[in-house]
Amino acid sequence: MDKSLNKEACKSGFATLVGRPNVGKSTLMNQIIGQKIAITSHKPQTTRNRIQTVYTCEKGQIVFLDTPGIHKAKNKLGEYMVRTAERTFQEVDVVLWLVEPTRFIGAGERHIGEKLCRCKAPVILVINKVDTVKREELLGIIDGYRGLMDFAEIVPVSALKGENTDTLVEQIFRYLPYGPQFYDEDTVTDQPMRQIVAELIREKALKCLDEEIPHGIAVSIERMEERKGGTLTDIDATIICEKDSHKGIIIGKQGAMLKKIGSAARYEIEQLLETKANLKLWVKVKKDWRDSDYLIKNFGYDKKDLEE
């Protein structure tokens, strides 16, 4: 695709993806951008920070903000995540509300709908995972959501399979202002590489570990250095957990689980960095870190980012 932009005819703006945890926000963003920036998992609360990615084409530029899923907060980290998501509503040109294809609209969705009713930006309802339902069922689902608020557009998609995502991009551009692009055409994210690497390691831990442990883990990159010649990157990383019992599970029998996480993460890190990776993982216990302002900040979740 020719990415050269006619500056006078180009549109540029910000679009945020909101929704309950696990509706496919990160998968959709990765699909549109064309490469993996945000981590994905079948477990909720995968995305913790507001991740900014950039899509550029001949029509212009869309800066996507992928927010944490909106949920009832149970600790300070949860409060940070919800505030991150809700503040984003007020900063963008268009809001994409992702929902699953079901007629039942629960309390969580209604809570988001109430928040969005006060939003000044146009809201596009994106019904994701339409590959899991019959087409004739969609009309009833759409009618149910129309009762909550007036949507600028309603677009059914399958983020996983890439179905109808081109149509969604076209609809987003309809609501963006004309103006110069915010980023160079080659930019795909504002995330520091160390942060993306830490998130890839956390993703693999989420996929390998039992249900209760992943919510209580964070990943800290202690060292990340490219060797001379640029063919190998040394990475030292620490997986932080809340309990001694969790540490044993993460390490596994004779270190088997930690090796499994490291092996899975190393493959994707090498694809990302385009070098071989010498990845070394450690596990440390920081009890109740999700309720510690200091540790939350230390692991990259800074509440000051939300303050005016």
BANU-314646 format. One record per residue: x, y, z of N, C-alpha, C, O in turn. Coordinates in steps of 0.001 Angstrom, whole numbers, plus 500000, padded with zeros to 6 digits. Layout:
// residues N
XYZXYZXYZXYZ/...
//
This chain:
// residues 308
500835498800500000500000500000500000500874501256500000501855501355500737/500496502192499168501231503452499130500844504294500339499688504687500498/501829504562501184501548505299502421501845506793502286501738507536503262/502213507231501100502481508660500937501170509423501042500165509031500449/501184510503501792499950511205502103499885512564501441500854513323501453/498731512867500863498448514213500398498070515024501630496991514843502195/498964515917502040498805516619503323497491517398503395496888517494504464/497037517958502257495838518795502290494563517962502369493572518398502955/494583516749501772493378515930501723493344514875502815492403514084502888/494369514858503668494490513773504627493748514065505922493640515211506359/493241512996506519492577513094507814493467512440508874494130511436508613/493467513014510044494245512441511146493489512663512447492930513735512677/493477511644513293492795511793514561492978510593515452493702509651515130/492290510652516603492456509637517626491173508828517799490071509374517825/491346507517517916490218506614518160490568505722519341491669505175519405/489645505575520265489910504700521413489029503466521352487885503527520901/489569502352521805488828501105521901488472500885523364489353500812524221/487173500780523646486728500548525016485815499335525049485298498891524023/485631498816526244484763497660526403485139496882527638486142497176528288/484334495890527960484630495036529103485884494222528812486284494087527656/486507493676529863487681492833529634487355491651528712486258491093528750/488331491293527896488249490071527097487257490126525938486772489082525502/486944491325525427486052491398524266486833491446522950486237491402521874/488175491538523034488975491487521809489557492811521367489892492969520193/489688493774522277490204495094521896491639495002521351491946495553520294/492497494310522077493888494209521649494014493415520353494824493754519490/493219492367520217493251491562518990492836492406517792493444492311516726/491809493228517959491354494088516867492428495099516481492694495310515298/493040495720517480494068496709517191495250496075516475495753496623515494/495695494918516962496799494224516307496445493861514867497290493941513976/495196493462514645494755493085513299494803494272512344495269494145511212/494320495430512803494303496617511946495718497123511684496056497470510553/496543497166512728497906497667512581498746496720511729499641497152511003/498449495425511826499174494454511009500356493832511709501098493072511086/500562494122512979501587493451513755501231493504515223500364494269515644/501920492672516001501560492514517400502193493611518250503416493699518356/501348494443518852501806495480519780501232495212521163501951495220522162/499923494974521205499244494718522483499148493216522719498873492456521790/499374492789523958499305491367524243497851490927524330496961491708524663/497638489655524021496283489107524036496266487843524888497273487149525025/495097487563525456494919486378526281493438486155526467492640487087526365/493068484896526745491655484625527053491314485043528468490143485031528849/492312485413529255492072485840530631491783487339530665492358488086529873/490899487802531570490587489234531644491742490040532216492696489487532764/491637491360532078492615492313532610494005492099532014495014492263532700/494050491733530741495340491538530090496023492878529850497201493040530169/495288493844529288495850495167529034495752496015530293494670496150530863/496872496590530735496868497389531961497119498858531687496644499708532439/497833499174530657498130500563530326497389500960529056496875500111528328/497344502245528809496767502737527560497851502629526482498855503339526527/497639501748525533498644501492524502498279502265523244497154502169522754/499219503022522729498968503861521565499641503262520337500850503034520329/498841503008519293499389502500518038498907503369516882497927504103517005/499607503274515767499376504203514660499128503435513365499913502571512974/498021503769512711497686503195511400497746504310510374497055505319510512/498573504138509336498729505148508290498428504541506930498916503458506608/497625505237506132497337504807504759497161506057503908497405507171504369/496732505864502657496626507019501758495546508000502192495582509164501795/494577507553503004493509508439503470493959509338504618493421510427504815/494952508867505372495400509646506517495953508758507608496571507729507335/495728509163508850496332508455509975495349508350511134494719509331511531/495235507124511670494426506885512864495371506501513990496149505556513862/495302507240515096496067506881516286495105506161517222494160506759517737/495353504868517438494481504049518275494971504046519720496168503925519981/494041504178520645494333504018522058493605502768522536492375502746522590/494357501729522882493762500500523402493787500590524918494859500603525523/492619500651525532492542500877526978492314499568527731491882498579527140/492602499560529035492238498402529851490727498198529849489965499153529704/490305496963530009488872496689530099488259497347531322488876497386532387/487045497864531173486368498529532288485684497470533150484897496663532655/485992497485534436485474496484535355485371497097536747485819498222536969/484785496363537675484694496838539051486041496621539731486481495485539909/486692497718540109488049497642540649488059496983542024487195497249542860/489054496114542249489197495421543532490454495843544278490632495479545441/491333496610543621492563497061544273493043498321543551492408498777542600/494167498879544006494652500140543435495032499995541971494838500921541184/495571498840541599495891498628540185494609498639539359494567499221538276/493569497995539873492284497999539173491718499395539021491184499740537968/491834500213540084491361501600540021492128502381538956491542503154538198/493435502174538906494265502839537900493808502464536499493694503318535620/493545501159536299493151500676534974491828501297534520491692501717533371/490852501351535440489537501905535090489650503408534802489054503901533845/490413504137535628490592505573535386491277505824534048490934506771533340/492236504985533705492921505102532417491924504990531277491951505785530337/491046504000531363490069503780530302489064504925530215488791505431529126/488513505336531361487439506329531349487938507709530941487209508459530292/489161508053531307489669509365530919489838509465529401489688510538528816/490149508344528785490408508337527351489187508773526542489328509334525456/487979508512527076486752508906526373486782510378525969486294510750524901/487359511210526834487282512657526648488393513201525747488425514402525475/489299512344525282490493512832524587490541512476523105491535512759522437/489487511862522584489576511304521232488517511879520297487587512560520728/488682511589519007487736512046517985486599511057517783485504511447517379/486843509792518058485816508770517895486090507641518888487241507299519158/485004507067519427485101505962520384484596504687519724483524504681519118/485364503605519840484927502295519373484558501468520601485417501140521419/483280501136520723482826500322521850482697498881521365481806498556520581/483592498027521839483570496623521458482690495820522391482800495924523613/481804495009521800480945494121522582480952492751521926481372492596520780/480482491765522670480366490416522140478967490213521564478035490911521962/478802489265520628477517489088519941476513488268520757476298487084520501/475909488928521742474898488262522558473725489204522788473899490417522904/472528488630522852471325489432523107471275489930524554470646490946524849/471951489199525455471921489586526861472895490741527084474093490615526831/472369491859527556473210493019527856473294493139529373472343493562530031/474440492763529910474610492693531353474897494034531992474963495065531321/475069493999533317475300495225534082476603495910533657476684497139533638/477621495110533315478895495682532900478771496516531636479320497614531546/478044495983530661477839496719529408476979497964529645477255499024529083/475958497840530462475087498996530738475869500107531450475627501292531222/476806499709532311477657500686532999478487501465531976478598502688532065/479066500759531011479858501427529968478960502318529121479345503432528767/477766501832528796476828502617528005476474503931528678476386504969528022/476269503887530002475967505117530747477123506109530670476907507312530518/478343505606530773479526506472530660479600507099529271479888508288529133/479339506297528249479478506776526873478363507740526472478547508553525567/477218507658527131476126508591526833476536510031527128475995510968526541/477499510205528043477988511541528393479211511947527573479782513019527775/479599511083526656480790511334525840480423512216524646479419511966523979/481223513237524372480947514157523271481331513577521909480760513959520888/482288512663521892482754512081520628481735511079520091481029510448520877/481644510919518759480762509895518190481209508505518632482402508230518758/480226507637518865480518506278519324480123505281518242478976505252517796/481089504466517828480826503377516889480725502081517678481663501700518378/479588501404517566479435500107518213480069499041517325479672498872516172/481044498330517858481722497270517114481337495938517751481751495632518870/480548495155517034480150493842517535481200492845517065481249492493515887/482031492398517981483149491517517648482727490039517747481672489708518288/483576489181517213483399487721517279482137487268516536481482486307516939/481800487980515433480585487603514695480737486259513991479755485683513523/481975485759513916482189484435513329481650483325514234481587482164513829/481259483686515467480765482684516416479236482591516447478686481752517161/478541483445515678477070483414515667476559483388514227477295483698513290/475286483012514066474660483022512746474272484448512372473944485258513239/474313484745511085474030486107510606472650486591511022472476487763511358/471656485684511002470299486105511333470162486516512806469225487225513172/471098486070513642471049486446515055471529487884515270471198488497516286/472293488422514340472884489754514509471844490855514627472030491802515390/470753490743513882469737491805513899469169492000515300468986493134515742/468892490909515998468374491003517360469391491609518313469037492374519210/470655491263518112471724491811518948471845493315518732471962494082519688/471815493730517470471911495157517133470736495927517723470919497011518277/469528495373517608468342496046518152468457496241519660468045497275520188/469014495252520353469170495350521797470074496506522194469768497246523128/471189496664521485472132497734521816471617499105521386471948500113522010/470818499150520335470247500443519912469379501064521002469181502279521036/468865500216521889468042500731522978468842501446524054468266502150524883/470172501277524054471007501901525087471364503340524755471366504200525635/471671503612523465472112504950523067472100505057521547471926504062520843/472288506276521051472379506498519615473831506327519171474723507034519641/474049505397518277475405505144517777475613505847516440474700505943515621/476836506334516240477175506935514947477142505865513859476647506107512758/477669504688514171477681503545513253477631502271514085477980502268515265/477191501189513446477260499860514053477955498944513042477474498766511923/479084498369513446479895497571512513480189496204513132480856496127514164/479696495116512509480049493772512985481399493345512410481652493552511223/482271492749513234483585492319512771483982491010513447483381490592514437/485000490384512892485729489326513587487183489762513637487905489664512644/487611490246514804488991490718514940489980489584514727491046489784514144/489628488396515199490525487251515094490770486860513637491894486532513258/489714486896512826489829486475511427489989487649510456490190487444509259/489898488887510978490065490052510112488844490370509264488948491123508296/487696489814509605486479490031508818485911491431509068485668491816510212/485705492174508003485046493485508023485859494570508731485327495644509011/487121494317509021487940495345509683488242496502508726488410497639509168/488313496226507417488514497310506440487340498288506462487527499502506382/486121497739506573484928498586506663484977499446507918484614500622507889/485429498855509016485533499608510268486503500778510121486214501885510574/487638500539509495488623501608509274488006502737508450488208503911508762/487254502394507401486588503412506574485620504240507410485561505461507262/484871503595508276483905504310509111484611505238510104484127506337510375/485745504805510642486502505654511565486938506932510860486803508024511414/487462506804509639487932507975508897486810508986508646487076510182508525/485566508523508567484441509440508350484348510487509448483893511605509208/484778510127510653484594511010511809485878511706512257485895512352513304/486939511584511487488192512244511841488299513592511132487807513741510013/488935514572511767489109515883511130490231515859510090491128515017510141/490160516802509144491270516965508205492436517627508928492243518524509748/493629517182508619494801517774509256496024516914509059495914515773508609/497192517440509391498442516708509200498555515521510143497936515492511206/499349514550509739499535513365510571500353513698511813501169514620511809/500121512937512863500798513162514139502145512464514210503050512912514916/502276511360513474503494510555513538504042510319512129503316510437511142/505326509986512052505915509571510781505179508344510270504574507595511037/505244508154508942504491507063508326504952505681508782504178504725508732/506206505563509228506727504260509646506449503939511112506738502831511564/505896504887511857505631504671513282504422503757513460503387503963512827/504554502746514322503411501879514610503016501908516079501921501467516427/503890502420516953503538502500518371504405503527519081505516503835518649/503866504058520198504665504949521041505233504195522237505892504792523089/504986502892522308505462502098523429506974501892523358507483501526522298/507705502114524443509130501786524450509322500286524212508503499478524651/510393499916523525510628498514523200510723497651524462510268496507524469/511316498202525531511418497445526779510028497103527327509812496019527868/509086498054527176507727497820527665507050496717526858506364495866527425/507238496727525537506627495696524694507207494328525044506470493345525122/508523494259525255509167492999525621508625492493526964508335491306527109/508491493395527944507942493008529248506523492461529098506161491474529738/505728493103528254504357492668528046504286491324527330503400490519527617/505210491070526399505231489770525726505534488652526719504938487577526652/506461488909527639506761487911528664505538487681529551505217486543529896/504855488778529918503654488638530756502559487871530022501830487083530624/502450488107528725501449487377527937501696485879528008500761485103528207/502950485465527848503251484034527871502985483445529258502542482303529379/503260484236530306502937483774531653501428483611531817500967482643532422/500658484560531276499198484477531348498692483189530703497769482550531207/499304482822529589498827481658528844499277480341529463498620479315529286/500389480365530185500931479121530734500432478806532143500396477642532541/500051479825532893499760479633534314498274479444534595497433479666533724/497962479030535823496576478808536234495831480134536365496435481206536335/494526480044536510493643481209536478493993482290537498494016483470537149/494262481923538733494381482920539800495711483668539806495772484807540268/496751483059539311498075483667539431498295484867538505498852485867538956/497884484817537235498277485885536305497895487296536710498643488234536437/496731487471537364496335488827537765497342489432538739497459490653538840/498062488579539448498989489057540451500428489085539991501335489057540822/500668489141538686502053489192538215502324490466537421501434491044536796/503573490874537470504076491955536631505443491511536131506024490564536661/505956492189535116507279491858534586508125493113534541507700494144534020/509319493019535089510261494135535095511493493761534276512115492729534528/511850494594533296513064494366532510514235495012533245514309496236533355/515136494195533737516279494696534495517402495180533564518091496159533852/517565494470532445518631494819531501518205494398530102517642493319529912/518479495260529121518204494925527726519269495616526879519211496827526666/520223494856526406521362495416525677521637494606524414521683493376524436/521814495319523334522171494673522070523685494553521985524402495530522200/524171493354521671525616493153521564526162493762520270525414494017519325/527445493983520246528085494531519050527798493618517862527854492393517972/527490494234516734527138493471515549525639493360515356525163493097514251/524890493563516446523428493622516347522745492304516072521597492292515628/523428491167516328522797489871516045522240489209517296521535488205517200/522549489760518478522084489160519731521758490248520755522519491198520933/520604490090521431520206491015522492520118490265523810519422489255523907/520823490757524828520754490178526163519613490829526941519536492055527029/518735490012527501517588490524528262517507489805529595517395488579529637/517562490554530676517333490024532023515992490562532500515786491775532541/515083489665532861513741490085533265513313489346534531513696488200534765/512510490037535338512005489456536581510480489410536543509827490415536260/509926488251536826508478488104536976508153488321538457508670487615539324/507295489299538736506910489636540102505573488973540417504620489084539645/505506488283541554504240487692541988503975488083543435504838488664544092/502778487763543933502353488249545248502559487249546383502568487638547551/502724485965546058502789484948547112503946483988546866504331483734545725/504498483455547969505567482461547865505082481211547127505820480602546353/503825480846547384503276479659546711503195479876545201503397478944544423/502897481118544787502844481437543364504237481334542735504384480890541596/505250481750543491506623481689542970506976480255542593507569480005541543/506607479320543459506899477915543176506192477415541932506755476641541157/504948477860541740504184477436540561504776478027539287504872477346538266/505178479309539352505751479970538177507071479309537781507344479130536594/507885478949538763509158478285538452508903476856537969509519476402537004/507993476153538644507653474797538240508671473773538709509721474121539249/508348472507538497509230471421538905510522471461538113510519471377536885/511628471592538835512961471685538228513032472822537190513762472743536201/512246473882537452512291475051536581511562474901535258511746475714534352/510730473860535136510101473549533839509143474641533368509126474986532186/508329475195534308507353476199533888508049477484533456507666478092532456/509077477906534210509802479124533854510480478971532491510525479916531703/511000477789532223511616477522530909510570477592529798510839478100528710/509373477075530087508293477095529097507896478530528766507724478886527601/507752479360529821507407480776529613508509481469528830508237482203527880/509759481234529230510893481875528569511025481477527114511302482320526260/510829480204526825510947479716525449509887480342524546510175480758523423/508642480401525060507549480988524278507774482483524053507526483003522965/508250483169525104508485484609524984509665484897524062509624485843523276/510702484096524154511908484335523356511589484341521857512101485175521109/510753483420521435510418483329520012509818484638519507510239485157518473/508833485173520236508167486401519773509061487625519943509001488554519138/509886487629520981510821488744521165511805488805519999512141489887519519/512258487652519553513199487610518418512529488104517135513164488771516318/511250487778516961510515488298515800510399489822515873510518490515514863/510165490326517077509986491758517283511290492524517079511319493534516376/512370492038517696513649492748517659514459492462516398515390493193516061/514082491370515702514821490925514510516272490603514850517172490806514036/516486490097516072517788489570516496517534488334517339516407488097517774/518564487555517570518476486474518535518395487094519932518928488181520160/517734486412520861517584486946522211518130485960523230517775484781523224/518989486452524097519471485681525238518643486126526442519000487073527143/517522485419526670516552485823527688516761485035528975516735483805528974/516970485764530077517098485140531390515974485643532293515765486849532422/515256484717532914514109485064533751514355484696535211514921483648535520/513911485589536103513919485327537531512501485555538064511671486165537391/512232485067539263510926485264539895511143485830541296511934485292542071/510435486924541622510511487530542950509111487706543518508143487873542775/509015487666544836507733487877545529507681489293546084508566489706546832/506645490035545717506363491353546307504909491315546782503985491542546001/504724491032548042503381490801548556502492492041548407502888493159548739/501274491805547895500258492854547737500752494034546915500397495177547206/501566493778545892502100494892545098501004495660544369501170496843544069/499882494997544080498801495686543350498097496744544200497332497553543674/498353496742545524497798497771546401498863498749546881498612499539547790/500037498702546283501126499609546647501340500638545547501732500287544434/501081501921545855501300502973544858502737502952544350502984503148543160/503682502714545257505102502721544880505415501597543889506074501824542875/504936500379544191505255499253543317504485499326541995505008498942540949/503242499819542046502489500003540804503264500929539872503401500653538681/503770502037540430504551502982539637505845502339539152506265502551538014/506473501552540022507744500924539692507613499966538518508562499775537757/506429499359538369506217498418537287505557499070536062505057498380535173/505567500401536031505169501097534817503757501614534776503301502045533717/503039501592535890501666502078535913501599503312536799501342503205537998/501829504485536215501990505703536998500710506520537003500269506977535948/500099506715538183498859507483538279499036508934537846498066509581537450/500263509453537917500494510830537481500190510999536002499905512107535549/500249509895535237499925509978533820498468510384533599498105510853532520/497639510201534624496206510489534491495832511869534961494690512300534803/496813512584535551496495513881536113496709514978535086497617514914534257/495867515970535160495999517091534227497238517917534552497517518906533874/
//
